[in-house]
Amino acid sequence: MTLRNGKEFLMIPGPTNVPDEVLRAMHRPAVDIYEGPLLETTDYCLAKLKETFRTNGKTYIYASNGHGAWDAALCNTLRRGDKVLVLESGRFALGWGEAGQINGLNVEVLPGSWEKSVDPKRLEDRLAMDKSHEIRAVLVVQVDTASGVWNDIAALRQAIDAAGHPALFMVDTIASLGCMPFEMDAWGVDVALTGSQKGLMCPPGLSFVAAGPKADEAHKTADLRTNYTDWTFRQGAEHYQKYCGTPPEHLLFGFRKALELLFEEGLEKAWRRHALLGEATRRAIEVWSEGGVVSFNVSEPHARSNSVTVLKIGEGNAAALRDFTKEVCGVTVGGTIGDLSGKGIRIAHMGHVNAVMLLGTLSAVELGFQRLGMPHGKGGAQAAMDYLAQSL
């Protein structure tokens, strides 16, 4: 028997739900790329990106996923053979480092854990050892979608400053921008990047880079530039140069509408919504974990993100649970990836998500525990509801 007939919920950590308004904004004829509404749309998006990143620096739009933004950040600021320090807290900072290796960089990993955030003191100690300043850039993700870890970017900046190190500070906000506080200029971030398909509520296909003054200065001597990623070309006078060719028109129309929705809600209010939904999810898991089978992947409570929560599920039941929520209830939750592949589920609460969607998802998961005979503490969904009732 199925209960799935009705509106289905997509609760994976990207691509996330696309609002109907964004879909409608893309459903229009192509327009002239040299004048008119597309130029105004570009200006709007670049300006609003500055507000979203909280920066006065330059912003760039790429027709790519987040991996394209990784390349753009590295190629525009570094030279072949430069050493970069990658801060491990899951899969994706490591992936960024791997992209750097392909581009000819010397990559060092500061080993970390999929269960804990990056330790600022360990970063400070490593940079303090680098007396000759061979490390030219530090790479980290604010939220790793594979592990669910949140990293304290402000504290990591303080660690770099405490070591007196001049390395560029680069931050991947693909799983956090629009979902939780990010203050590029206030926190001293030199390069930040993100993608369209998570907190920014758009289909995959666009990525964005913001560059501060220190990154601009490094760009002058960067020798890894490619024709497509080059910031100098994209600062040219012609509109098409901002995209190194034909702009991705319909994605841009959708992205503009998504930004309008975000700022109509208010950026800080969106952060608060995500904080409430994230904590409600954690309250449910705390109850479920009493059964001894379900547990948080992230062992440090302060390092659990407000955009995605990763659960470990013992006894090989993760696949069966995901099948149940999808096929019986019409709720798709994410599977775990990388080192956690097959060992749990990922519940996303990022982007275009409200209380009904989250509470429905938590209820479907708890129903799955019960139906599949998986030991769990009873009343997790109720605990989430109680928390929200107290917090509103």
Buried (B, 14 or more C-beta within 10 A) or exposed (E): EEEBEEEEBBBBBBBBBBBEBBEEBBEEEEBEBEEEBBBEBBEBBBEBBBEBBBBEBBBBBBBBBBBBBBBBBBBBBBEEEBBBBBBBBBBBBBBBBBBBEEBBBBBBBBEBBBBBBBBBEBBBBBBEEBEEEEBBBBBBBBBBBBBBBBBBBBBBBBBBEBBEBEBBBBBBBBBBBBBBBBEBBEBBBBBBBBBBBBBBBBBBBBBBBBBBEBBBEBBEEBEBBEEBBBBEBBEEEEBEBBBBEEBBBBBBBBBBBBBBBBEEEEBEEBBBBBBBBBBBBBBBBBBBBBBEBBBBBBEEEEBBBBBBBBBBBBEEBBEBBBEBBBEBBBBBBBBBBBEBEEBBBBBBBBBBBEBEBBBBBBBBBBBBBEEEEBBBBBBBBBBBBEBBEEEE
